Amino acid sequence: MHKRLLALTSALVLSANLSAQETPPAPAPEKKPTPKESKAEKDGRDPETKPKESKGSIKIEGKTVAYTAKTGILPVYKEDGTVGASIFYVYYSQTNEYGYRDPKLSAHTRPVTFCFNGGPGSSAVWLHLGGLGPKRVNTLLDGRRPDATSGLVDNPHSVLDVTDLVFIDPVNTGLSRAAKGESDKQFLGVDEDINAVAEFIRVFCIREKRWESPKFLCGESYGGIRGAGLTATLQEKHGIYLNGLQIVSGLLNYGPMYGAIGNDLPHVLELPTLTNIAHAHGKLPEDLQADREAAEKESREFATNEYSVALLKGSALPDADRKKVADKLSRLTSLTVPEILESNLRIDRWAFKKRLLRKEGLIIGGYDARVTAEDVNNDPHHASFDPSAAFVKGAVSASINSYVRETLGYDNDHPYRVMASVAWNYTQYANQFVSMEGRLARALVQNPRLQIMLQVGRADLVVPQDVMRYSIAQMPIPASLRSNIRFEEYESGHMMYFHAPDAAKFRADTVKFIQESLK
């Protein structure tokens, strides 16, 4: 029996072997070559975001300026070396007529200016397509009917002839985003934002070989806080010392901006701006209307003397003195004495938007109070929108989306966030106002060659002109360094480059500032 089983098993094994030999083996799966990992993938960037280059030229003061525009993103590295975010930028560098950097424009001697707006939550589009770049939105805040789209034109007031320009969109603005799997919260805060932009500048200097270039910052609005903090952080963390800091319609401290019970400083500082705005609309008495500078001087002197003392006294102020202060405020703002007394001598600048031209049925802008519009809101104290923002936003948004993709060649389906709603982290400033006067003072003392230019608009209700003057006056710096700081004042508002006469002055002041900072 055992012999029969053994023979049967041997036959089955032999049959299986013969069958295996008769059936051809299945072909081995084709081995595909492993794609080489790109540098972009290694540092966490999308390989499709390789910077795009394009060429252009523009005439500035009668001379042709050729340039290369580079558009892309750079990584923001975290302390552990991984990528936390990608920051979108547009970089303009002057070239010769053949599209190459002229030896006379060596990266070692050619200045580079890093530009950003504020918000927090704003992209750099305003400075980019309004103030400094080689192209500008073809619209102005001069009373014309707003256009939904307006296209781009050459910007004769660009400063590309004296400095290369880098426009930076902080994380969550423009096309800048946190990296996949990373929380954007780590970049949305006062110091978090400063560190992220500082890291971008560091990486940019490596990639574009700009370490030895003269460097400038230009920040608008909240960009003043960002710029002042950056100036100190770049020095102390990365060893990057600046030649100049330019702050456009900016602030260094929230304290002088927002009034509350016990904080009357904003009411004092905003009075000269209210007087200038009333003058712009022909609302002041004849003698003040005849001389704007005299009107501003009278307003400032009153604000810093009788008015501030009256506010300090509060309810202890005698009725007769209260009436005298209200009479003076009425003279300087055109508001009526009863409404000033009703508001306890404290004029809300946002209510001023609605009340200055209420008889005409118009509201005025916040960013530029020269701009007027009708309102659908019957609230006697608050305007429902800001015409100086609404009248340009559509044209600006259409232009940047078209320009980035169609002219600069950066193809990306993500929404370009002109203005993003961000939940800003102020935790480290709990129970206090954000303040950068101390950091900027520290940076200036450690780098006494640093020059600072502050540009303010007389029709700016968002950041009244004397807010920055106050902050600078409080900066704890030696008297010898006060000459490093200069002020420039403009007729219009927050974005003074959207007013033709101011746009020309804006360029002239910026060119002079850069040239003198290099001496």
C-alpha positions as semicolon CSV with decimal commas, in nm:
position;residue;x (nm);y (nm);z (nm)
1;M;0,000;0,000;0,000
2;H;0,280;0,241;0,094
3;K;0,457;0,166;-0,235
4;R;0,141;0,247;-0,435
5;L;0,096;0,586;-0,250
6;L;0,460;0,675;-0,303
7;A;0,436;0,596;-0,675
8;L;0,117;0,802;-0,707
9;T;0,278;1,102;-0,527
10;S;0,586;1,082;-0,751
11;A;0,366;1,079;-1,060
12;L;0,175;1,388;-0,943
13;V;0,496;1,579;-0,870
14;L;0,643;1,485;-1,209
15;S;0,318;1,586;-1,381
16;A;0,323;1,926;-1,201
17;N;0,686;1,984;-1,303
18;L;0,614;1,899;-1,667
19;S;0,309;2,127;-1,661
20;A;0,517;2,411;-1,518
21;Q;0,776;2,361;-1,790
22;E;0,514;2,362;-2,063
23;T;0,348;2,694;-1,936
24;P;0,567;2,997;-2,013
25;P;0,649;3,208;-1,708
26;A;0,450;3,533;-1,663
27;P;0,653;3,835;-1,774
28;A;0,809;4,035;-1,491
29;P;0,643;4,374;-1,437
30;E;0,821;4,652;-1,620
31;K;1,042;4,844;-1,382
32;K;0,982;5,215;-1,424
33;P;1,265;5,451;-1,345
34;T;1,224;5,633;-1,016
35;P;1,185;6,003;-1,091
36;K;1,464;6,214;-0,956
37;E;1,346;6,416;-0,659
38;S;1,358;6,783;-0,745
39;K;1,507;7,047;-0,520
40;A;1,159;7,191;-0,484
41;E;1,024;6,859;-0,354
42;K;1,315;6,820;-0,116
43;D;1,245;7,150;0,055
44;G;0,871;7,098;0,052
45;R;0,769;7,323;-0,237
46;D;0,532;7,230;-0,515
47;P;0,753;7,152;-0,819
48;E;0,501;7,342;-1,036
49;T;0,591;7,667;-0,860
50;K;0,929;7,715;-1,019
51;P;0,976;8,092;-1,059
52;K;0,868;8,234;-1,392
53;E;1,075;8,499;-1,567
54;S;0,956;8,768;-1,805
55;K;1,111;9,079;-1,956
56;G;0,983;9,433;-1,975
57;S;1,081;9,796;-2,002
58;I;0,941;10,128;-1,893
59;K;1,022;10,496;-1,943
60;I;1,095;10,685;-1,623
61;E;1,179;11,053;-1,650
62;G;1,250;11,013;-2,020
63;K;1,489;10,718;-1,982
64;T;1,413;10,358;-2,076
65;V;1,455;10,116;-1,787
66;A;1,473;9,748;-1,888
67;Y;1,395;9,486;-1,626
68;T;1,343;9,118;-1,554
69;A;1,039;9,016;-1,350
70;K;1,069;8,693;-1,154
71;T;0,748;8,553;-1,005
72;G;0,726;8,258;-0,769
73;I;0,724;8,136;-0,411
74;L;0,998;8,081;-0,155
75;P;0,983;7,849;0,145
76;V;0,956;7,965;0,503
77;Y;1,167;7,720;0,701
78;K;1,084;7,630;1,058
79;E;1,347;7,583;1,328
80;D;1,360;7,208;1,259
81;G;1,443;7,268;0,891
82;T;1,106;7,165;0,752
83;V;0,894;7,399;0,541
84;G;0,609;7,571;0,720
85;A;0,477;7,793;0,442
86;S;0,538;7,927;0,093
87;I;0,545;8,301;0,036
88;F;0,452;8,443;-0,303
89;Y;0,661;8,728;-0,443
90;V;0,730;8,933;-0,755
91;Y;1,089;9,048;-0,800
92;Y;1,188;9,322;-1,046
93;S;1,557;9,370;-1,124
94;Q;1,693;9,629;-1,363
95;T;1,889;9,495;-1,661
96;N;2,061;9,631;-1,969
97;E;1,882;9,651;-2,304
98;Y;1,972;9,287;-2,377
99;G;1,802;9,159;-2,061
100;Y;2,117;9,096;-1,858
101;R;2,233;9,266;-1,544
102;D;2,469;9,546;-1,640
103;P;2,809;9,532;-1,464
104;K;2,727;9,882;-1,343
105;L;2,420;9,733;-1,170
106;S;2,611;9,477;-0,967
107;A;2,404;9,301;-0,702
108;H;2,671;9,414;-0,455
109;T;2,597;9,782;-0,516
110;R;2,244;9,788;-0,655
111;P;1,984;9,855;-0,381
112;V;1,693;9,618;-0,328
113;T;1,370;9,722;-0,155
114;F;1,137;9,467;0,008
115;C;0,778;9,593;-0,005
116;F;0,461;9,487;0,177
117;N;0,128;9,633;0,276
118;G;-0,052;9,590;0,605
119;G;-0,392;9,483;0,727
120;P;-0,308;9,249;0,884
121;G;-0,438;9,049;0,591
122;S;-0,344;9,265;0,295
123;S;-0,139;9,150;0,000
124;A;0,129;9,379;-0,145
125;V;-0,088;9,467;-0,446
126;W;-0,141;9,831;-0,339
127;L;0,226;9,926;-0,338
128;H;0,289;9,689;-0,628
129;L;0,026;9,816;-0,875
130;G;-0,026;10,157;-0,722
131;G;0,290;10,309;-0,586
132;L;0,627;10,158;-0,672
133;G;0,611;9,889;-0,943
134;P;0,661;9,939;-1,318
135;K;0,288;9,891;-1,384
136;R;-0,004;10,063;-1,218
137;V;-0,381;10,024;-1,216
138;N;-0,529;10,279;-1,455
139;T;-0,748;10,451;-1,196
140;L;-0,721;10,735;-0,947
141;L;-0,911;10,852;-0,640
142;D;-0,993;11,189;-0,790
143;G;-1,370;11,193;-0,802
144;R;-1,409;10,995;-1,123
145;R;-1,672;10,725;-1,141
146;P;-1,515;10,395;-1,030
147;D;-1,450;10,127;-1,291
148;A;-1,516;9,758;-1,232
149;T;-1,199;9,693;-1,433
150;S;-0,949;9,945;-1,563
151;G;-0,644;9,757;-1,691
152;L;-0,279;9,836;-1,631
153;V;-0,058;10,111;-1,770
154;D;0,310;10,192;-1,733
155;N;0,386;10,365;-1,405
156;P;0,598;10,674;-1,474
157;H;0,638;10,716;-1,097
158;S;0,800;10,377;-1,039
159;V;1,133;10,382;-0,853
160;L;1,277;10,085;-1,046
161;D;1,543;10,315;-1,189
162;V;1,704;10,353;-0,845
163;T;1,628;10,023;-0,668
164;D;1,529;9,666;-0,746
165;L;1,190;9,579;-0,599
166;V;1,052;9,270;-0,422
167;F;0,680;9,264;-0,345
168;I;0,597;9,020;-0,065
169;D;0,257;8,868;0,014
170;P;0,265;8,747;0,379
171;V;0,116;8,407;0,460
172;N;-0,258;8,379;0,383
173;T;-0,250;8,682;0,152
174;G;-0,206;8,686;-0,226
175;L;-0,098;8,334;-0,325
176;S;0,099;8,267;-0,006
177;R;-0,016;7,969;0,199
178;A;0,087;7,746;0,487
179;A;0,247;7,420;0,370
180;K;0,039;7,105;0,342
181;G;-0,032;6,970;0,689
182;E;0,081;7,292;0,858
183;S;-0,151;7,523;1,051
184;D;-0,158;7,881;0,925
185;K;-0,201;7,999;1,286
186;Q;0,174;7,971;1,339
187;F;0,219;8,266;1,099
188;L;-0,082;8,481;1,189
189;G;0,036;8,696;1,476
190;V;0,254;8,999;1,542
191;D;0,585;8,820;1,604
192;E;0,492;8,509;1,404
193;D;0,442;8,727;1,096
194;I;0,762;8,922;1,153
195;N;0,964;8,601;1,181
196;A;0,807;8,453;0,867
197;V;0,880;8,759;0,653
198;A;1,232;8,782;0,797
199;E;1,289;8,418;0,698
200;F;1,163;8,493;0,347
201;I;1,413;8,779;0,315
202;R;1,695;8,557;0,439
203;V;1,615;8,285;0,185
204;F;1,570;8,542;-0,091
205;C;1,918;8,684;-0,023
206;I;2,060;8,333;-0,062
207;R;1,871;8,239;-0,378
208;E;1,924;8,573;-0,553
209;K;2,275;8,643;-0,414
210;R;2,172;8,973;-0,255
211;W;2,353;8,946;0,078
212;E;2,586;9,235;0,001
213;S;2,325;9,457;-0,162
214;P;2,210;9,777;0,011
215;K;1,870;9,685;0,155
216;F;1,552;9,881;0,224
217;L;1,209;9,797;0,360
218;C;0,889;9,971;0,253
219;G;0,580;9,895;0,460
220;E;0,236;10,051;0,441
221;S;-0,022;10,086;0,721
222;Y;0,020;9,784;0,955
223;G;0,336;9,741;0,750
224;G;0,478;10,005;0,984
225;I;0,451;9,766;1,278
226;R;0,577;9,480;1,061
227;G;0,860;9,691;0,919
228;A;0,982;9,820;1,254
229;G;0,976;9,471;1,402
230;L;1,149;9,331;1,093
231;T;1,425;9,590;1,114
232;A;1,518;9,466;1,462
233;T;1,463;9,095;1,385
234;L;1,670;9,102;1,066
235;Q;1,960;9,258;1,255
236;E;1,945;9,045;1,566
237;K;1,845;8,707;1,422
238;H;1,998;8,705;1,073
239;G;2,269;8,972;1,079
240;I;2,094;9,164;0,799
241;Y;2,143;9,537;0,853
242;L;1,928;9,777;0,654
243;N;2,014;10,106;0,489
244;G;1,663;10,241;0,518
245;L;1,309;10,188;0,645
246;Q;1,022;10,356;0,459
247;I;0,681;10,359;0,631
248;V;0,381;10,470;0,426
249;S;0,070;10,580;0,618
250;G;0,186;10,353;0,896
251;L;0,178;10,313;1,269
252;L;0,412;10,177;1,535
253;N;0,167;10,158;1,822
254;Y;-0,207;10,087;1,853
255;G;-0,237;10,303;2,166
256;P;-0,262;10,638;1,985
257;M;-0,516;10,489;1,743
258;Y;-0,801;10,352;1,951
259;G;-0,977;10,562;2,211
260;A;-1,155;10,424;2,516
261;I;-1,257;10,541;2,860
262;G;-0,928;10,651;3,012
263;N;-0,750;10,682;2,677
264;D;-0,825;11,017;2,513
265;L;-0,494;11,034;2,324
266;P;-0,651;10,937;1,986
267;H;-0,895;11,229;2,008
268;V;-0,606;11,470;2,057
269;L;-0,395;11,330;1,776
270;E;-0,672;11,305;1,516
271;L;-0,794;11,666;1,546
272;P;-0,546;11,815;1,290
273;T;-0,659;11,550;1,040
274;L;-1,026;11,638;1,095
275;T;-0,939;12,003;1,034
276;N;-0,754;11,919;0,712
277;I;-1,046;11,711;0,589
278;A;-1,300;11,983;0,670
279;H;-1,075;12,224;0,479
280;A;-1,061;11,991;0,178
281;H;-1,442;12,006;0,160
282;G;-1,462;12,383;0,209
283;K;-1,628;12,359;0,548
284;L;-1,409;12,582;0,764
285;P;-1,464;12,949;0,849
286;E;-1,337;13,195;0,588
287;D;-1,010;13,282;0,765
288;L;-0,913;12,914;0,810
289;Q;-1,033;12,821;0,464
290;A;-0,798;13,082;0,318
291;D;-0,483;12,923;0,466
292;R;-0,473;12,545;0,518
293;E;-0,133;12,544;0,687
294;A;-0,246;12,805;0,938
295;A;-0,562;12,605;1,004
296;E;-0,361;12,287;1,070
297;K;-0,123;12,472;1,299
298;E;-0,409;12,627;1,500
299;S;-0,573;12,284;1,529
300;R;-0,256;12,111;1,647
301;E;-0,175;12,380;1,903
302;F;-0,527;12,368;2,042
303;A;-0,525;11,986;2,050
304;T;-0,202;11,958;2,246
305;N;-0,288;12,235;2,492
306;E;-0,644;12,342;2,589
307;Y;-0,816;12,039;2,436
308;S;-0,597;11,775;2,598
309;V;-0,625;11,950;2,936
310;A;-1,004;11,963;2,903
311;L;-1,022;11,590;2,828
312;L;-0,790;11,519;3,120
313;K;-1,026;11,701;3,357
314;G;-1,323;11,496;3,242
315;S;-1,641;11,567;3,440
316;A;-1,448;11,816;3,659
317;L;-1,430;12,059;3,366
318;P;-1,655;12,362;3,441
319;D;-1,953;12,408;3,209
320;A;-1,827;12,745;3,084
321;D;-1,493;12,592;2,985
322;R;-1,671;12,296;2,827
323;K;-1,871;12,536;2,609
324;K;-1,554;12,724;2,506
325;V;-1,385;12,397;2,402
326;A;-1,693;12,292;2,205
327;D;-1,699;12,628;2,026
328;K;-1,336;12,585;1,927
329;L;-1,389;12,227;1,810
330;S;-1,681;12,345;1,600
331;R;-1,460;12,609;1,439
332;L;-1,192;12,350;1,359
333;T;-1,420;12,071;1,231
334;S;-1,747;12,239;1,118
335;L;-1,952;12,008;1,341
336;T;-2,219;12,182;1,546
337;V;-2,169;12,277;1,910
338;P;-2,470;12,070;2,029
339;E;-2,345;11,748;1,867
340;I;-1,995;11,807;2,008
341;L;-2,135;11,859;2,357
342;E;-2,355;11,553;2,313
343;S;-2,045;11,345;2,235
344;N;-1,875;11,477;2,552
345;L;-1,616;11,674;2,346
346;R;-1,489;11,351;2,192
347;I;-1,530;11,335;1,815
348;D;-1,546;10,981;1,678
349;R;-1,349;10,991;1,353
350;W;-1,560;10,709;1,207
351;A;-1,879;10,902;1,282
352;F;-1,711;11,202;1,117
353;K;-1,731;11,010;0,788
354;K;-2,109;11,035;0,809
355;R;-2,153;11,371;0,979
356;L;-1,925;11,609;0,788
357;L;-2,136;11,615;0,469
358;R;-2,470;11,499;0,611
359;K;-2,650;11,806;0,473
360;E;-2,530;11,711;0,125
361;G;-2,643;11,352;0,179
362;L;-2,287;11,221;0,133
363;I;-2,034;11,018;0,325
364;I;-1,656;11,056;0,303
365;G;-1,389;10,788;0,272
366;G;-1,177;10,651;0,553
367;Y;-0,864;10,574;0,352
368;D;-0,905;10,900;0,161
369;A;-1,156;11,145;0,306
370;R;-1,154;11,356;-0,013
371;V;-1,361;11,080;-0,175
372;T;-1,740;11,102;-0,134
373;A;-2,040;10,881;-0,209
374;E;-2,406;10,835;-0,128
375;D;-2,495;10,579;0,135
376;V;-2,784;10,333;0,168
377;N;-2,754;10,345;0,545
378;N;-2,971;10,599;0,731
379;D;-2,769;10,563;1,051
380;P;-2,669;10,923;1,135
381;H;-2,342;10,815;1,294
382;H;-2,195;10,534;1,086
383;A;-2,131;10,491;0,714
384;S;-2,209;10,148;0,570
385;F;-1,894;10,134;0,355
386;D;-1,574;10,316;0,265
387;P;-1,592;10,463;-0,087
388;S;-1,217;10,526;-0,101
389;A;-1,160;10,150;-0,066
390;A;-1,458;10,021;-0,262
391;F;-1,394;10,247;-0,562
392;V;-1,051;10,093;-0,636
393;K;-1,075;9,738;-0,502
394;G;-1,251;9,590;-0,806
395;A;-1,003;9,734;-1,055
396;V;-0,707;9,633;-0,838
397;S;-0,834;9,278;-0,791
398;A;-0,900;9,223;-1,162
399;S;-0,564;9,370;-1,257
400;I;-0,347;9,163;-1,021
401;N;-0,522;8,837;-1,113
402;S;-0,475;8,906;-1,483
403;Y;-0,122;9,044;-1,453
404;V;0,022;8,761;-1,244
405;R;-0,113;8,489;-1,471
406;E;-0,118;8,641;-1,819
407;T;0,176;8,884;-1,818
408;L;0,410;8,740;-1,557
409;G;0,321;8,381;-1,660
410;Y;0,257;8,244;-1,312
411;D;-0,026;7,996;-1,370
412;N;-0,205;7,909;-1,048
413;D;-0,572;7,833;-0,979
414;H;-0,567;7,938;-0,615
415;P;-0,753;8,261;-0,537
416;Y;-0,530;8,565;-0,512
417;R;-0,632;8,717;-0,180
418;V;-0,613;9,094;-0,219
419;M;-0,749;9,140;0,133
420;A;-0,785;8,833;0,353
421;S;-0,980;8,800;0,674
422;V;-0,728;8,669;0,925
423;A;-0,759;8,585;1,294
424;W;-0,452;8,771;1,419
425;N;-0,283;8,649;1,735
426;Y;-0,218;8,926;1,990
427;T;-0,173;8,687;2,283
428;Q;0,177;8,806;2,363
429;Y;0,037;9,159;2,391
430;A;-0,249;9,073;2,625
431;N;-0,362;9,372;2,835
432;Q;-0,137;9,610;2,643
433;F;-0,118;9,780;2,305
434;V;0,114;9,647;2,038
435;S;0,411;9,883;2,030
436;M;0,725;9,881;1,816
437;E;0,885;10,211;1,920
438;G;1,124;10,029;2,153
439;R;1,236;9,774;1,893
440;L;1,290;10,040;1,628
441;A;1,486;10,253;1,874
442;R;1,705;9,953;1,959
443;A;1,768;9,881;1,591
444;L;1,855;10,245;1,520
445;V;2,100;10,270;1,810
446;Q;2,273;9,949;1,701
447;N;2,276;10,059;1,336
448;P;2,321;10,438;1,343
449;R;2,346;10,454;0,962
450;L;1,983;10,341;0,934
451;Q;1,764;10,609;0,775
452;I;1,386;10,626;0,829
453;M;1,124;10,801;0,614
454;L;0,765;10,839;0,731
455;Q;0,499;10,939;0,477
456;V;0,160;11,056;0,598
457;G;-0,158;11,176;0,425
458;R;-0,360;11,472;0,548
459;A;-0,688;11,306;0,441
460;D;-0,620;10,971;0,608
461;L;-0,876;10,877;0,872
462;V;-0,749;10,519;0,906
463;V;-0,411;10,632;1,043
464;P;-0,431;11,005;1,122
465;Q;-0,111;11,193;1,040
466;D;-0,015;11,283;1,397
467;V;-0,029;10,923;1,518
468;M;0,313;10,855;1,368
469;R;0,450;11,192;1,478
470;Y;0,356;11,106;1,835
471;S;0,520;10,761;1,820
472;I;0,844;10,901;1,682
473;A;0,849;11,172;1,950
474;Q;0,826;10,899;2,217
475;M;1,106;10,684;2,076
476;P;1,390;10,657;2,331
477;I;1,680;10,748;2,101
478;P;1,972;10,990;2,143
479;A;1,922;11,342;2,008
480;S;2,205;11,276;1,760
481;L;1,990;11,016;1,580
482;R;1,680;11,233;1,540
483;S;1,824;11,361;1,212
484;N;1,802;11,004;1,074
485;I;1,424;11,042;1,064
486;R;1,231;11,247;0,809
487;F;0,861;11,315;0,755
488;E;0,684;11,375;0,424
489;E;0,323;11,494;0,410
490;Y;0,072;11,456;0,125
491;E;-0,255;11,619;0,029
492;S;-0,452;11,296;-0,010
493;G;-0,496;10,994;0,212
494;H;-0,368;10,650;0,304
495;M;-0,278;10,547;-0,054
496;M;-0,146;10,881;-0,169
497;Y;-0,012;10,732;-0,492
498;F;-0,372;10,712;-0,622
499;H;-0,374;11,094;-0,638
500;A;-0,175;11,217;-0,941
501;P;0,010;11,514;-0,779
502;D;0,093;11,304;-0,472
503;A;0,212;11,013;-0,690
504;A;0,480;11,238;-0,841
505;K;0,585;11,363;-0,497
506;F;0,579;11,006;-0,361
507;R;0,833;10,902;-0,624
508;A;1,053;11,210;-0,577
509;D;1,062;11,164;-0,199
510;T;1,140;10,792;-0,228
511;V;1,420;10,844;-0,480
512;K;1,577;11,117;-0,268
513;F;1,549;10,900;0,044
514;I;1,723;10,603;-0,118
515;Q;1,998;10,808;-0,276
516;E;2,074;11,000;0,043
517;S;2,067;10,680;0,252
518;L;2,349;10,538;0,038
519;K;2,587;10,829;0,096
